[in-house]
């Protein structure tokens, strides 16, 4: 995933999709929503966005403290600056559209909160979200291999918790429009915080 050309293409694709989503958001804001609009392309109140960001940053803080308490802070993976740019600019758009956008059981609009099947699906999709991140597995020139470590297990649990929080940011009563905007903002803030921590601890640079 550190191939420069692939990362540049993903950044361009993510920003383009984000631009299209913003067009649907503007149409909805003007009271003329597109019939085939991207999921969650609806305005969000400032409170929903602030709550989502604060929760995501608190989870990053909890993860950082947990790594030091478990003695695994030095086992972080290295990150290139290009991958850092992808993780802040494009990954939040792509991942949120897929998981908190399309992979959401239809919300029952008769209730302020999502019904229990929606939350059950959110748990299942959060497990998938975490499994797709290479914390407990590796793919290299030798192929696929499990990589079962304390660091991998802890990072996987935090990925599940983060995903559940992002689902809450979309579906909870404090985001009555069920907009994806708080999810984009929270995910980007979370990844930016991770980049800052890696930069401060020497785990980010020009090499992989």
N, CA and C of each residue as an Amber inpcrd file, in Angstrom:
protein
   624
   0.8290000  -1.2070000   0.0000000   0.0000000   0.0000000   0.0000000
   0.8660000   1.2600000   0.0000000   2.1730000   1.0900000   0.0620000
   3.0720000   2.2400000   0.0600000   3.6070000   2.5610000  -1.3310000
   3.0480000   1.9320000  -2.3770000   3.5040000   2.2250000  -3.7280000
   3.1020000   3.6570000  -4.0890000   4.0660000   4.5180000  -4.4370000
   3.7700000   5.9340000  -4.6660000   2.6890000   6.1940000  -5.7130000
   2.7620000   5.5010000  -6.8470000   1.7850000   5.7380000  -7.9110000
   0.3820000   5.3550000  -7.4500000   0.2710000   4.2090000  -6.7700000
  -1.0310000   3.7690000  -6.2660000  -1.5910000   4.7770000  -5.2680000
  -0.7320000   5.2830000  -4.3810000  -1.1960000   6.2450000  -3.3850000
  -1.6640000   7.5440000  -4.0390000  -0.9220000   8.0040000  -5.0370000
  -1.3230000   9.2290000  -5.7400000  -2.6760000   9.0210000  -6.4180000
  -2.8600000   7.8690000  -7.0640000  -4.1310000   7.5770000  -7.7310000
  -5.2770000   7.5100000  -6.7150000  -5.0150000   6.9110000  -5.5570000
  -6.0480000   6.8120000  -4.5240000  -6.4000000   8.1860000  -3.9600000
  -5.3980000   9.0400000  -3.7950000  -5.6640000  10.3950000  -3.3130000
  -6.5350000  11.1490000  -4.3130000  -6.1760000  11.0490000  -5.5870000
  -6.9590000  11.7250000  -6.6260000  -8.3920000  11.1840000  -6.6590000
  -8.5210000   9.8500000  -6.6070000  -9.8480000   9.2260000  -6.6420000
 -10.6740000   9.6350000  -5.4290000 -10.0470000   9.6230000  -4.2470000
 -10.7640000   9.9870000  -3.0310000 -11.2420000  11.4250000  -3.0630000
 -10.3770000  12.3320000  -3.4920000 -10.7590000  13.7430000  -3.5670000
 -11.8460000  13.9780000  -4.6100000 -11.7730000  13.2400000  -5.7100000
 -12.8020000  13.3880000  -6.7510000 -14.1600000  12.9080000  -6.2330000
 -14.1770000  11.7580000  -5.5810000 -15.4350000  11.2430000  -5.0220000
 -15.9590000  12.2120000  -3.9620000 -15.0490000  12.7700000  -3.1510000
 -15.4580000  13.7490000  -2.1580000 -16.0780000  14.9820000  -2.7960000
 -15.5360000  15.3950000  -3.9320000 -16.0830000  16.5430000  -4.6580000
 -17.4790000  16.2280000  -5.1650000 -17.6810000  14.9980000  -5.6710000
 -19.0080000  14.5950000  -6.1300000 -19.9890000  14.5590000  -4.9570000
 -19.5360000  14.0200000  -3.8230000 -20.3910000  13.9560000  -2.6360000
 -20.7730000  15.3610000  -2.1820000 -19.8210000  16.2850000  -2.2450000
 -20.0930000  17.6730000  -1.8570000 -21.1500000  18.2910000  -2.7680000
 -21.1340000  17.9370000  -4.0410000 -22.1720000  18.4230000  -4.9510000
 -23.5480000  17.9440000  -4.5370000 -23.6460000  16.6690000  -4.1400000
 -24.9170000  16.1390000  -3.6590000 -25.3330000  16.8250000  -2.3590000
 -24.3590000  17.1280000  -1.5030000 -24.6540000  17.8200000  -0.2430000
 -25.2200000  19.2110000  -0.5160000 -24.6100000  19.9270000  -1.4510000
 -25.0800000  21.2690000  -1.7800000 -26.4940000  21.2250000  -2.3500000
 -26.7820000  20.2030000  -3.1710000 -28.1280000  20.0590000  -3.7260000
 -29.1410000  19.8020000  -2.6210000 -28.7780000  18.9480000  -1.6580000
 -29.6790000  18.6650000  -0.5400000 -29.8840000  19.9080000   0.3140000
 -28.8110000  20.6650000   0.5150000 -28.8970000  21.8870000   1.3170000
 -29.8170000  22.9100000   0.6520000 -29.8370000  22.9000000  -0.6840000
 -30.6980000  23.8270000  -1.4260000 -32.1300000  23.3260000  -1.5390000
 -32.3990000  22.1630000  -0.9510000 -33.7420000  21.6060000  -1.0080000
 -34.0580000  20.8870000  -2.2960000 -33.0200000  20.5520000  -3.0730000
 -33.2040000  19.8370000  -4.3360000 -32.2960000  18.6080000  -4.3730000
 -32.5120000  17.6560000  -3.4620000 -31.6200000  16.4890000  -3.3980000
 -31.6720000  15.6620000  -4.6700000 -30.5030000  15.1440000  -5.0620000
 -30.4460000  14.2800000  -6.2420000 -31.0850000  12.9330000  -5.9170000
 -31.8360000  12.3620000  -6.8310000 -32.4870000  11.0650000  -6.5520000
 -31.4890000   9.9370000  -6.3460000 -30.3290000  10.0170000  -6.9790000
 -29.3010000   8.9820000  -6.8310000 -28.0660000   9.5350000  -6.1250000
 -28.3050000  10.3260000  -5.1090000 -27.2120000  10.9710000  -4.3880000
 -26.3940000   9.9540000  -3.6140000 -25.1460000  10.3100000  -3.3290000
 -24.3020000   9.4860000  -2.4780000 -24.9410000   9.3600000  -1.0990000
 -24.6920000   8.2560000  -0.3950000 -25.2870000   8.0960000   0.9350000
 -24.7960000   9.1640000   1.9050000 -25.6990000   9.5950000   2.7540000
 -25.3400000  10.5480000   3.7950000 -25.0280000  11.9410000   3.3010000
 -25.3750000  12.2530000   2.0500000 -25.0840000  13.5770000   1.4970000
 -26.1680000  14.5540000   1.9400000 -26.1880000  14.8260000   3.2350000
 -27.1530000  15.7370000   3.8340000 -26.4340000  16.6570000   4.8070000
 -26.9400000  17.8440000   5.0270000 -26.2940000  18.7710000   5.9720000
 -26.2840000  18.1870000   7.3770000 -25.2720000  18.5750000   8.1560000
 -25.1640000  18.1550000   9.5540000 -25.0170000  19.3870000  10.4260000
 -25.5830000  19.3320000  11.6120000 -25.3950000  20.4560000  12.5180000
 -23.9870000  20.4320000  13.1020000 -23.5230000  21.5940000  13.5320000
 -22.1540000  21.7100000  14.0340000 -21.9330000  20.8370000  15.2590000
 -22.9420000  20.6960000  16.0810000 -22.8120000  19.8850000  17.2920000
 -22.4520000  18.4430000  16.9530000 -23.1070000  17.8830000  15.9390000
 -22.8400000  16.5010000  15.5600000 -21.3970000  16.3290000  15.1140000
 -20.8900000  17.2960000  14.3560000 -19.5140000  17.2120000  13.8700000
 -18.5150000  17.3410000  15.0080000 -18.7680000  18.2530000  15.9230000
 -17.8600000  18.4560000  17.0610000 -17.8300000  17.2160000  17.9460000
 -19.0020000  16.6600000  18.2350000 -19.0650000  15.4480000  19.0660000
 -18.2980000  14.3120000  18.4090000 -18.4780000  14.1480000  17.0910000
 -17.8010000  13.0620000  16.3740000 -16.2870000  13.2240000  16.4450000
 -15.7970000  14.4380000  16.2530000 -14.3570000  14.6850000  16.2800000
 -13.7950000  14.4480000  17.6720000 -14.4580000  14.9600000  18.6960000
 -13.9740000  14.7920000  20.0720000 -13.8990000  13.3130000  20.4300000
 -14.9370000  12.5620000  20.0870000 -14.9220000  11.1310000  20.3860000
 -13.7870000  10.4070000  19.6970000 -13.5380000  10.7490000  18.4280000
 -12.4570000  10.0990000  17.6780000 -11.0970000  10.4170000  18.2830000
 -10.8960000  11.6580000  18.7030000  -9.6140000  12.0480000  19.2970000
  -9.4200000  11.4100000  20.6700000 -10.4970000  11.2570000  21.4090000
 -10.3950000  10.5730000  22.7060000  -9.9910000   9.1110000  22.5140000
 -10.4980000   8.4900000  21.4710000 -10.1090000   7.1070000  21.1840000
  -8.6370000   7.0160000  20.8040000  -8.1240000   8.0020000  20.0580000
  -6.6980000   8.0210000  19.7270000  -5.8720000   8.1640000  21.0050000
  -6.3170000   9.0450000  21.8970000  -5.6100000   9.2260000  23.1660000
  -5.6210000   7.9360000  23.9780000  -6.7720000   7.2640000  24.0210000
  -6.8770000   5.9960000  24.7500000  -5.9630000   4.9480000  24.1450000
  -5.9160000   4.8890000  22.8020000  -5.0550000   3.9230000  22.1320000
  -3.5800000   4.2030000  22.4260000  -3.1990000   5.4630000  22.4120000
  -1.8050000   5.8270000  22.6720000  -1.3970000   5.4640000  24.0960000
  -2.2380000   5.8090000  25.0580000  -1.9520000   5.4660000  26.4630000
  -1.9020000   3.9550000  26.6290000  -2.8330000   3.2420000  25.9940000
  -2.8530000   1.7910000  26.0970000  -1.5930000   1.1530000  25.5530000
  -1.0800000   1.6790000  24.4390000   0.1530000   1.1320000  23.8600000
   1.3330000   1.3030000  24.8160000   1.4100000   2.4440000  25.4710000
   2.4980000   2.6560000  26.4280000   2.3270000   1.7670000  27.6590000
   1.1000000   1.6040000  28.1010000   0.8490000   0.7500000  29.2590000
   1.1850000  -0.7110000  28.9610000   0.9470000  -1.1390000  27.7390000
   1.2380000  -2.5210000  27.3510000   2.6850000  -2.7090000  26.8880000
   3.4210000  -1.6090000  26.7810000   4.8160000  -1.6980000  26.3540000
   4.9890000  -1.9940000  24.8830000   4.0330000  -1.5820000  24.0680000
   4.0930000  -1.8960000  22.6350000   4.1600000  -0.6310000  21.7720000
   4.3960000   0.5070000  22.4080000   4.4270000   1.7650000  21.6550000
   5.5320000   1.7680000  20.5980000   6.6130000   1.0380000  20.8700000
   7.7210000   0.9970000  19.9250000   7.5090000   0.0500000  18.7620000
   6.3450000  -0.6190000  18.7120000   6.0590000  -1.5660000  17.6370000
   5.1870000  -0.9720000  16.5410000   5.0630000   0.3580000  16.5200000
   4.2730000   0.9860000  15.4730000   4.8790000   0.7070000  14.0970000
   4.0340000   0.6810000  13.0940000   4.5310000   0.5470000  11.7220000
   4.9810000   1.9130000  11.2240000   6.0000000   1.9110000  10.3580000
   6.4560000   3.1580000   9.7780000   5.5040000   3.5950000   8.6570000
   5.4760000   4.8800000   8.4140000   4.5740000   5.4540000   7.4320000
   5.3250000   6.4900000   6.6050000   5.0790000   6.4880000   5.3000000
   5.6790000   7.5190000   4.4560000   4.8010000   8.7720000   4.5040000
   5.3790000   9.8990000   4.1030000   4.6040000  11.1360000   4.0760000
   3.4920000  11.0600000   3.0370000   3.7310000  10.3340000   1.9550000
   2.6930000  10.1910000   0.9370000   1.5240000   9.3760000   1.4700000
   1.8310000   8.3070000   2.2050000   0.7570000   7.5230000   2.8110000
   0.0240000   8.3540000   3.8530000   0.7640000   9.2050000   4.5700000
   0.1360000  10.0940000   5.5510000  -0.8660000  11.0120000   4.8590000
  -0.4790000  11.5350000   3.6870000  -1.3910000  12.4030000   2.9350000
  -2.6360000  11.6290000   2.5150000  -2.4420000  10.3940000   2.0580000
  -3.5880000   9.5670000   1.6810000  -4.5010000   9.3210000   2.8830000
  -3.9130000   9.0260000   4.0320000  -4.7090000   8.6710000   5.2030000
  -5.5410000   9.8390000   5.7170000  -5.0930000  11.0570000   5.4630000
  -5.8280000  12.2370000   5.9380000  -6.7890000  12.7660000   4.8760000
  -6.3700000  12.7370000   3.6100000  -7.1560000  13.3710000   2.5480000
  -8.1550000  12.4430000   1.8740000  -7.7780000  11.1970000   1.6470000
  -8.6110000  10.3100000   0.8350000  -9.2240000   9.1520000   1.6150000
  -8.4580000   8.5340000   2.5130000  -8.9790000   7.3700000   3.2340000
 -10.2820000   7.6630000   3.9810000 -10.4120000   8.8160000   4.6650000
 -11.6850000   9.0820000   5.3450000 -12.8770000   9.1100000   4.3930000
 -12.6840000   9.6430000   3.2000000 -13.7850000   9.7070000   2.2360000
 -14.1400000   8.3200000   1.7260000 -13.1200000   7.5810000   1.2930000
 -13.3500000   6.2570000   0.7150000 -13.9420000   5.2990000   1.7450000
 -13.3120000   5.2220000   2.9170000 -13.7480000   4.2600000   3.9290000
 -15.1080000   4.6180000   4.5140000 -15.3620000   5.9050000   4.7030000
 -16.6560000   6.2830000   5.2700000 -17.7950000   6.0540000   4.2850000
 -17.5590000   6.3390000   3.0130000 -18.6010000   6.0720000   2.0280000
 -18.9320000   4.5860000   1.9590000 -17.9010000   3.7510000   2.0410000
 -18.1340000   2.3060000   1.9690000 -18.8090000   1.7980000   3.2300000
 -18.2070000   2.0760000   4.3910000 -18.6900000   1.4550000   5.6310000
 -19.8510000   2.2090000   6.2680000 -19.6910000   3.4990000   6.5300000
 -20.7680000   4.2410000   7.1610000 -21.7720000   4.7680000   6.1360000
 -21.4710000   4.5740000   4.8360000 -22.3830000   5.0020000   3.7860000
 -23.1970000   3.8520000   3.2400000 -22.5510000   3.0330000   2.4160000
 -23.2760000   1.9350000   1.7690000 -23.5190000   0.7530000   2.7020000
 -22.5670000   0.4410000   3.5750000 -22.7390000  -0.7160000   4.4670000
 -23.4670000  -0.3060000   5.7450000 -24.6820000   0.1630000   5.5640000
 -25.5410000   0.5550000   6.6860000 -26.9290000   0.0010000   6.4030000
 -27.4890000  -0.6940000   7.3710000 -28.8700000  -1.1510000   7.2350000
 -29.7680000   0.0770000   7.2610000 -30.7910000   0.0950000   6.4000000
 -31.6500000   1.2760000   6.2850000 -32.1220000   1.7710000   7.6470000
 -31.9880000   3.0620000   7.8440000 -32.4120000   3.6770000   9.0940000
 -33.9300000   3.8680000   9.0820000 -34.5550000   3.4970000  10.1750000
 -35.9910000   3.6950000  10.3110000 -36.2220000   5.1460000  10.7170000
 -36.7000000   5.9590000   9.8180000 -36.8300000   7.3860000  10.0830000
 -37.9910000   7.7080000  11.0210000 -38.7690000   6.7170000  11.4240000
 -39.8360000   6.9900000  12.3860000 -39.2800000   7.1270000  13.7910000
 -38.0230000   6.7350000  13.9690000 -37.3910000   6.8180000  15.2850000
 -36.1970000   7.7390000  15.2050000 -35.9120000   8.4110000  16.2800000
 -34.7500000   9.2980000  16.3090000 -33.4630000   8.4810000  16.3110000
 -33.4840000   7.3370000  16.9470000 -32.3100000   6.4710000  16.9620000
 -32.4930000   5.3400000  15.9570000 -31.3710000   4.8180000  15.4850000
 -31.4480000   3.6780000  14.5800000 -31.9730000   2.4630000  15.3360000
 -32.7980000   1.6130000  14.7060000 -33.3180000   0.4140000  15.3680000
 -32.2110000  -0.6030000  15.5940000 -32.5160000  -1.5900000  16.4340000
 -31.4600000  -2.5290000  16.8400000 -30.8560000  -3.3090000  15.6790000
 -31.6000000  -3.6650000  14.5980000 -30.9140000  -4.3550000  13.4940000
 -29.8100000  -3.5090000  12.8620000 -30.0070000  -2.2000000  12.8530000
 -28.9810000  -1.3220000  12.2960000 -27.7170000  -1.3860000  13.1390000
 -27.8800000  -1.3420000  14.4580000 -26.7120000  -1.4020000  15.3390000
 -26.0560000  -2.7760000  15.2890000 -26.8610000  -3.8390000  15.1600000
 -26.2840000  -5.1810000  15.0360000 -25.4400000  -5.2720000  13.7690000
 -25.9440000  -4.6940000  12.6760000 -25.1800000  -4.6870000  11.4340000
 -23.9170000  -3.8510000  11.5890000 -24.0110000  -2.7530000  12.3380000
 -22.8390000  -1.8990000  12.5590000 -21.7340000  -2.6730000  13.2750000
 -22.1130000  -3.5310000  14.2200000 -21.1150000  -4.3550000  14.9030000
 -20.4520000  -5.3070000  13.9200000 -21.2610000  -5.9650000  13.0940000
 -20.7010000  -6.8930000  12.1160000 -19.7860000  -6.2040000  11.1210000
 -20.2130000  -5.0640000  10.6110000 -19.3910000  -4.3340000   9.6530000
 -18.1350000  -3.7550000  10.3110000 -18.2170000  -3.4600000  11.6080000
 -17.0330000  -2.9770000  12.3210000 -15.9900000  -4.0770000  12.4550000
 -16.4430000  -5.2960000  12.6540000 -15.5170000  -6.4290000  12.6830000
 -14.8360000  -6.5820000  11.3250000 -15.6120000  -6.4100000  10.2540000
 -15.0350000  -6.4740000   8.9040000 -14.0620000  -5.3190000   8.6830000
 -14.4370000  -4.1350000   9.1120000 -13.5890000  -2.9510000   8.9790000
 -12.2310000  -3.1900000   9.6350000 -12.2450000  -3.7400000  10.8460000
 -10.9890000  -3.9960000  11.5500000 -10.1960000  -5.1110000  10.8840000
 -10.8990000  -6.1490000  10.4190000 -10.2110000  -7.2890000   9.8060000
  -9.4880000  -6.8970000   8.5270000 -10.0060000  -5.9020000   7.8190000
  -9.3800000  -5.4820000   6.5670000  -8.1100000  -4.6660000   6.7910000
  -7.9160000  -4.1780000   8.0070000  -6.6780000  -3.4700000   8.3180000
  -5.6140000  -4.4990000   8.7180000  -4.4040000  -4.3730000   8.1910000
  -3.3750000  -5.4130000   8.4010000  -2.6950000  -5.3500000   9.7680000
  -3.4870000  -5.5600000  10.8130000  -2.9180000  -5.5930000  12.1610000
  -2.5570000  -7.0190000  12.5760000  -3.3950000  -7.9740000  12.1610000
  -3.1780000  -9.3720000  12.5460000  -2.7350000 -10.2310000  11.3690000
  -2.4150000  -9.6010000  10.2590000  -1.9710000 -10.3400000   9.0740000
  -1.0240000  -9.4730000   8.2590000  -0.2990000 -10.1230000   7.3990000
   0.6360000  -9.4360000   6.5140000   0.5170000 -10.0090000   5.1040000
   0.7840000  -9.1610000   4.1190000   0.8390000  -9.6150000   2.7310000
   2.1100000  -9.0510000   2.1250000   3.0410000  -9.9420000   1.7850000
   4.3020000  -9.4920000   1.2070000   4.6690000 -10.3960000   0.0360000
   5.9500000 -10.3830000  -0.3220000   6.3780000 -11.1910000  -1.4670000
   6.1980000 -12.6830000  -1.2320000   6.0320000 -13.0840000   0.0210000
   5.8380000 -14.4960000   0.3420000   4.3580000 -14.8750000   0.4160000
   3.4780000 -13.8860000   0.2380000   2.0490000 -14.1520000   0.2840000
   1.4230000 -13.7520000   1.6080000   0.2610000 -14.3170000   1.8720000
  -0.5010000 -13.9880000   3.0790000   0.0080000 -14.7790000   4.2730000
   0.0760000 -14.1190000   5.4430000   0.4810000 -14.8120000   6.6620000
  -0.1300000 -14.1130000   7.8680000  -0.5700000 -14.9070000   8.8350000
  -1.0830000 -14.3320000  10.0780000   0.0660000 -13.7300000  10.8700000
  -0.2480000 -12.6690000  11.5980000   0.7710000 -11.9740000  12.3960000
   0.1430000 -11.6650000  13.7520000   0.0180000 -12.7040000  14.5800000
  -0.7080000 -12.5900000  15.8390000   0.2160000 -12.0730000  16.9410000
   0.0280000 -10.8060000  17.2890000   0.8350000 -10.1660000  18.3210000
  -0.0790000  -9.3850000  19.2510000   0.4740000  -8.9980000  20.4010000
  -0.2860000  -8.1630000  21.3370000  -0.6220000  -6.8330000  20.6740000
   0.3470000  -6.2650000  19.9740000   0.1180000  -4.9940000  19.2860000
  -0.9830000  -5.1420000  18.2390000  -0.9510000  -6.2290000  17.4780000
  -1.9700000  -6.4470000  16.4680000  -3.3520000  -6.6140000  17.0670000
  -3.4350000  -7.3680000  18.1500000  -4.7170000  -7.5730000  18.8130000
  -5.2730000  -6.2870000  19.3910000  -4.4050000  -5.5070000  20.0260000
  -4.8520000  -4.2470000  20.6240000  -5.2880000  -3.2610000  19.5360000
  -4.5130000  -3.1650000  18.4640000  -4.8680000  -2.2560000  17.3670000
  -6.1840000  -2.6770000  16.7160000  -6.4140000  -3.9860000  16.6100000
  -7.6640000  -4.4730000  16.0410000  -8.8470000  -4.0840000  16.9190000
  -8.7060000  -4.2390000  18.2320000  -9.7870000  -3.8550000  19.1400000
 -10.0800000  -2.3620000  19.0520000  -9.0270000  -1.5510000  18.9350000
  -9.2310000  -0.1120000  18.8280000  -9.8650000   0.2580000  17.4870000
  -9.5370000  -0.5010000  16.4330000 -10.1670000  -0.2540000  15.1310000
 -11.6620000  -0.5580000  15.2010000 -12.0300000  -1.6190000  15.9130000
 -13.4490000  -1.9460000  16.0950000 -14.1440000  -0.8320000  16.8620000
 -13.5160000  -0.3740000  17.9510000 -14.1020000   0.7010000  18.7510000
 -14.2540000   1.9800000  17.9280000 -13.2360000   2.2880000  17.1300000
 -13.2990000   3.4840000  16.2870000 -14.4190000   3.3710000  15.2640000
 -14.5510000   2.2020000  14.6440000 -15.6060000   1.9980000  13.6640000
 -16.9850000   2.1490000  14.2990000 -17.1730000   1.5800000  15.4910000
 -18.4600000   1.7090000  16.1750000 -18.7650000   3.1650000  16.4900000
 -17.7340000   3.9200000  16.8780000 -17.9500000   5.3380000  17.1530000
 -18.3500000   6.0740000  15.8730000 -17.7410000   5.7250000  14.7590000
 -18.0830000   6.3770000  13.4990000 -19.5040000   6.0180000  13.0540000
 -19.9210000   4.7750000  13.3240000 -21.3200000   4.4250000  13.0480000
 -22.2540000   5.2440000  13.9300000 -21.8830000   5.4100000  15.1960000
 -22.6950000   6.2350000  16.0950000 -22.7550000   7.6670000  15.5980000
 -21.6490000   8.1550000  15.0610000 -21.6100000   9.5240000  14.5480000
 -22.5580000   9.7140000  13.3730000 -22.8580000   8.6390000  12.6770000
 -23.8130000   8.7030000  11.5570000 -25.2470000   8.4810000  12.0220000
 -25.4420000   7.5630000  12.9730000 -26.7790000   7.0570000  13.2480000
 -27.4180000   7.5620000  14.5290000 -26.6330000   8.1740000  15.4170000
 -27.1670000   8.5640000  16.7180000 -28.1280000   9.7410000  16.6100000
 -28.9090000   9.9340000  17.6720000 -29.9310000  10.9840000  17.6730000
 -29.3300000  12.3740000  17.5370000 -28.0670000  12.5340000  17.9940000
 -27.4750000  13.8660000  17.9000000 -27.0130000  14.2100000  16.4830000
 -27.2080000  13.2990000  15.5310000 -27.0180000  13.5900000  14.1020000
 -28.3410000  13.2530000  13.4100000 -29.3710000  14.0700000  13.6290000
 -30.7220000  13.7150000  13.1700000 -30.8440000  13.5460000  11.6600000
 -29.9960000  14.1920000  10.8890000 -30.0700000  14.0440000   9.4330000
 -29.3190000  12.8080000   8.9470000 -28.6050000  12.1270000   9.8600000
 -27.7870000  10.9640000   9.5100000 -26.7940000  11.2910000   8.4040000
 -26.2330000  12.4960000   8.4890000 -25.2460000  12.9400000   7.5210000
 -23.9250000  12.2140000   7.7190000 -23.2010000  12.0440000   6.6260000
 -21.8650000  11.4580000   6.6980000 -20.7900000  12.4990000   7.0150000
 -21.1620000  13.7640000   7.0120000 -20.1770000  14.8170000   7.2410000
 -19.4460000  14.6660000   8.5720000 -20.1350000  14.3880000   9.6880000
 -19.4070000  14.1760000  10.9480000 -18.4450000  12.9890000  10.8780000
 -18.8150000  11.9550000  10.1060000 -17.9410000  10.7850000   9.9690000
 -16.6740000  11.1430000   9.2110000 -16.8230000  11.8970000   8.1150000
 -15.6490000  12.3480000   7.3710000 -14.7220000  13.1540000   8.2800000
 -15.2920000  14.1040000   9.0060000 -14.4970000  14.9860000   9.8500000
 -13.8090000  14.2150000  10.9660000 -14.5360000  13.3090000  11.6200000
 -13.9640000  12.5480000  12.7200000 -12.8620000  11.6110000  12.2380000
 -13.0900000  10.9600000  11.1160000 -12.0930000  10.0280000  10.5730000
 -10.8320000  10.7760000  10.1720000 -10.9910000  11.9340000   9.5210000
  -9.8290000  12.7310000   9.1250000  -9.0720000  13.2440000  10.3470000
  -9.8030000  13.6770000  11.3760000  -9.1620000  14.1620000  12.5940000
  -8.4060000  13.0340000  13.2820000  -9.0020000  11.8590000  13.2970000
  -8.3610000  10.6960000  13.9070000  -7.0600000  10.3580000  13.1920000
  -7.1170000  10.2960000  11.8630000  -5.9220000   9.9460000  11.0980000
  -4.8510000  11.0320000  11.1900000  -5.2760000  12.2930000  11.2300000
  -4.3180000  13.3860000  11.3850000  -3.6040000  13.2840000  12.7320000
  -4.3430000  12.9210000  13.7730000  -3.7310000  12.7530000  15.0840000
  -2.7140000  11.6130000  15.0780000  -3.0490000  10.5210000  14.3930000
  -2.1190000   9.3940000  14.2820000  -0.8540000   9.8140000  13.5450000
  -1.0210000  10.5620000  12.4620000   0.1330000  11.0600000  11.7080000
   1.0090000  11.9360000  12.5970000   0.3870000  12.8060000  13.3760000
   1.1430000  13.6870000  14.2660000   1.9300000  12.8890000  15.3030000
   1.3140000  11.8490000  15.8520000   1.9940000  11.0160000  16.8430000
   3.1620000  10.2710000  16.2120000   2.9390000   9.7130000  15.0250000
   4.0130000   9.0040000  14.3450000   5.1590000   9.9430000  13.9960000
   4.8390000  11.1580000  13.5560000   5.8780000  12.1270000  13.2260000
   6.6780000  12.4920000  14.4620000   5.9970000  12.6480000  15.6020000
   6.6700000  13.0450000  16.8430000   7.5380000  11.9330000  17.4080000
   7.1890000  10.6880000  17.0840000   7.9280000   9.5440000  17.6470000
   8.8740000   8.8920000  16.6390000   9.0300000   9.5030000  15.4670000
  10.0000000   9.0050000  14.5020000   9.5360000   7.8490000  13.6540000
   8.2410000   7.6670000  13.5190000   7.7240000   6.5450000  12.7120000
   7.1470000   7.0020000  11.3940000   7.5660000   8.1640000  10.9380000
   7.1090000   8.6660000   9.6490000   8.2540000   9.3370000   8.9530000
   8.3530000   9.1350000   7.6540000   9.4600000   9.7150000   6.8980000
   9.3150000   9.4090000   5.4300000  10.4040000   9.5190000   4.6990000
  10.3470000   9.2950000   3.2530000  10.3930000   7.8260000   2.9030000
  10.9110000   6.9980000   3.7900000  10.9740000   5.5560000   3.5200000
   9.8430000   4.8330000   4.1710000   9.5400000   3.6070000   3.7000000
   8.4360000   2.8180000   4.2510000   8.8010000   2.1660000   5.5430000
